[in-house]
Amino acid sequence: MNYKIAILEDKIKESLKSLGYETDVTIIPSARPDLGDYQYNGIMPLAKKSGLNPQELAQKLVDLIKDYPEIKEAAIAGPGFINLTFTDDFLIDFLNDSLTNININYNQDINKTIFLDYGGPNVAKVLHVGHLRSANIGEALKRLAQSVGCQTISDVHLGDWGRPMGMVILEIKTRYPDLAYFKEDYNGEDVDFKLTNEDLIELYPIATTKAKENESIMAEARQINYELQNKHKGYFALWQKIVEVSVNEVKKLYQDLNISFDLWEGEYTSSAYIDELLDYLYAKNLLKDSEGAKIIEVKEETDNKEMPPLIMFKSNGAISYEATDLAALWERVHKYKLDEIWYMTDKRQELHFTQVFRAAYKSSIVSPDTKLIFNGYGTMNGADGKPFKTRDGGVMPLADLITKVYQVCLNRLGDNVQENREQIAKTIAIAAIKYADLLPFRNTDYNFDIDKFTDLNGKTGTYLLYSTIRMRSLLNKALKQNITFNNLTYLNSEMRKIIIAMLDLKRIIKRSFDACSLNEICEYLYKITNLYNNFYASTKVLSEPDFEKRSSYLSLTKAIYENNCQLLTILGINIPEKM
Ligand code: ARG
């Protein structure tokens, strides 16, 4: 089955060729829906090149286009825009195609293998609201990439090998100096030491504050970290315990959020490649000494901003965050054949990734055929535009935010929902959070406003779920009443608008994929849902006596329902059974 807009574009391309013009053709939804469904804006540049009057050229093309079976009317507007009005049959066929295979609106035969690095939780540290975005955006981008035809490999990339590990271990050592982990003769045996995630939540801020405020504590933590990185038996065993406890907790939270990974690797896993990497860099003569540290210069002639060198390891010998990322790249390109590697982190890490990418290309660790892409995102703030804080001024844990939104959703849940109220409220809360987070362009900061984001009548996850569930229950009612339907054969003006919006989906999907942002998809989902709801409000679907009309209403409902499900799936949003 071929995508109808693409076929039409090809036809226009052929017509232009017959007029002597070789060019690719794109048509887009009309900016003036009162004048046409779609428009072609390519005439002016073509005419300019050949020194022709654009209106004359437009007229020649229109004379050919107007005879296409797809086209009811082709008209010239302004200096040479061509407005296209589709025949009903064209729209009807398209919708029926979508009904047979909704995928035609998604798959673009982009056959890349993309490695996605997102989530990036730090071991022993509670997941704060700031961590939502990486995982949420990364997951949705992964699903989007799959929907256009790509293979994906996803890695949570744990922050598990940095200096905070030394700080946490030091704090545990200070509290329990007699633990076997800290004995000279410790030999890897099991230690009876109960550690919970609550312990870590309590420990971590104390450990890091102490180190930051006290030079000698910091020095000690650094030393422990250095020894840990060199596999000090006791520290390493304790570290493994910390990781296990912490990762279990993170997994639960991600599961609640519909976020999953192929790989649970991280800085530690990458560190296994450090020696190979260093040998390689030494052989290439790329490592330089700088005040005891080893660095790689990444400055380029064209830089107009300062570009500090990448530090591979610090003067105390401990490996840097940059080094772990270079090692991770080393591992990734050796293990997999990748077209692109995407990183989803806070946009404030841009410099870090610029350094890493430059070093990776400069050293030929990564070949120029593999694109390294940094997809930074903006900050999520509280409703007042200030960093999201808890009452006592701390950064709000992500789990607490979910609970807060959940409470609001539970309170608002109608009496019609009796069973599974808690589960359903949770699904709605997650949808509200995820949609609100994906709605702004990736790079922009936004304010999280619980009331606004859970409003049943706004541009919200709640509204979208409610509307989609209503479509489903309409289809179920038809089923129960033995009302059969097969195809769409009838069209009125409201249905027309919906189908025209549907025609644009494939382009939106492509644009979103190219921009690595979900904002347009979120807007689109809202728009098409609204159009459908307008139709629904003015149409008696099930009680319509005319078979052809009723069948068409239901076909349209089914297509939009399935499409909404598909889009919500890309956004990583589950649909509850009821609402
Ligand atoms: N753990 C890091 C942080 O919290 C994010 C990791 C991002 N991924 C990477 N490959 N560096 O800042």
Boltz pocket constraint, residues with backbone or C-beta under 6 A from the ligand:
constraints:
  - pocket:
      binder: B
      contacts: [[A, 117], [A, 118], [A, 119], [A, 120], [A, 121], [A, 122], [A, 156], [A, 157], [A, 158], [A, 159], [A, 325], [A, 328], [A, 343], [A, 344], [A, 345]]
      max_distance: 6.0
